[in-house]
Amino acid sequence: MTENEQVTYGKFSHETDLREFKNINNSLMQDALKVWSNLWAELDSSLRQTSKPNGQVEPCNKVNPETADRFEPSCGCSEFVKKMWILRSYLDFAKRLSR
């Protein structure tokens, strides 16, 4: 094998590795964004439920004792927490993959 063939093979291998890394990372981030979107929808629907009669949402720094414990996601608390852990796992894996 000549030196040019080795350089070409090495370049192709690095380009392939980089393309595979890019595809894996893209898929991982898409999945993480889907989980985040689901979590945000749960929080957003909860905020709409605790809004004032005139349609305004109470500021976050004001906690109404009557509504302080009202957040109950439609998917259930255990499923919501599971989604949070899945999102953390995706982000942790992306961090380790990028090193």
C-alpha positions as CSV (number, residue, x, y, z in Angstrom):
1,M,0.0,0.0,0.0
2,T,1.4,3.4,-0.9
3,E,1.5,6.4,1.3
4,N,-1.3,8.2,-0.7
5,E,-3.6,5.2,-0.1
6,Q,-3.0,5.4,3.6
7,V,-3.7,9.1,3.8
8,T,-6.9,8.7,1.7
9,Y,-8.1,5.9,3.9
10,G,-7.3,7.8,7.1
11,K,-9.1,10.9,5.8
12,F,-12.2,8.8,4.8
13,S,-12.2,7.2,8.2
14,H,-12.1,10.5,10.0
15,E,-14.9,11.9,7.8
16,T,-17.0,8.8,8.4
17,D,-16.4,9.0,12.2
18,L,-17.3,12.7,12.2
19,R,-20.5,12.1,10.2
20,E,-21.5,9.2,12.5
21,F,-20.9,11.4,15.5
22,K,-22.9,14.2,14.0
23,N,-25.8,11.8,13.3
24,I,-25.8,10.3,16.8
25,N,-25.6,13.7,18.4
26,N,-28.4,15.0,16.3
27,S,-30.6,12.1,17.1
28,L,-29.8,12.4,20.8
29,M,-30.6,16.1,20.9
30,Q,-33.9,15.6,19.0
31,D,-35.0,13.1,21.6
32,A,-34.0,15.4,24.4
33,L,-35.9,18.3,22.8
34,K,-39.0,16.1,22.5
35,V,-38.8,15.2,26.2
36,W,-38.2,18.9,27.1
37,S,-41.2,19.9,24.9
38,N,-43.5,17.4,26.7
39,L,-42.3,18.7,30.1
40,W,-42.8,22.3,29.1
41,A,-46.3,21.5,27.9
42,E,-47.2,20.0,31.3
43,L,-45.8,23.1,33.1
44,D,-47.5,25.4,30.7
45,S,-50.9,23.8,31.1
46,S,-50.4,23.9,34.9
47,L,-49.7,27.7,34.6
48,R,-52.9,28.2,32.6
49,Q,-54.9,26.3,35.2
50,T,-53.7,28.6,38.0
51,S,-54.3,31.8,36.1
52,K,-56.4,34.6,37.5
53,P,-60.0,35.1,36.3
54,N,-58.8,38.0,34.0
55,G,-56.5,35.6,32.2
56,Q,-53.2,36.8,33.8
57,V,-50.9,34.3,35.4
58,E,-49.7,35.0,38.9
59,P,-46.0,36.0,39.1
60,C,-43.7,33.3,40.1
61,N,-42.4,35.1,43.2
62,K,-45.9,35.2,44.6
63,V,-47.0,31.9,46.0
64,N,-50.7,31.6,46.8
65,P,-51.1,29.1,49.7
66,E,-54.2,27.7,48.1
67,T,-52.5,26.9,44.8
68,A,-49.0,26.1,46.1
69,D,-49.4,22.3,45.9
70,R,-51.7,22.3,42.8
71,F,-49.2,21.2,40.1
72,E,-50.3,17.8,38.9
73,P,-49.2,16.9,35.5
74,S,-51.8,15.2,33.3
75,C,-49.4,12.3,32.8
76,G,-49.1,11.8,36.5
77,C,-46.3,12.8,38.9
78,S,-44.4,9.6,38.5
79,E,-44.4,9.8,34.7
80,F,-43.4,13.5,34.9
81,V,-40.4,12.6,37.1
82,K,-39.5,9.7,34.8
83,K,-39.5,12.2,31.9
84,M,-37.2,14.5,33.9
85,W,-34.8,11.6,34.5
86,I,-34.9,10.7,30.8
87,L,-34.0,14.2,29.9
88,R,-31.1,14.2,32.4
89,S,-29.9,11.0,30.9
90,Y,-29.9,12.4,27.4
91,L,-28.0,15.5,28.4
92,D,-25.5,13.5,30.5
93,F,-24.9,11.1,27.6
94,A,-24.4,14.1,25.2
95,K,-21.9,15.6,27.6
96,R,-19.9,12.4,27.9
97,L,-20.1,11.8,24.1
98,S,-18.7,15.2,23.4
99,R,-15.6,14.7,25.5
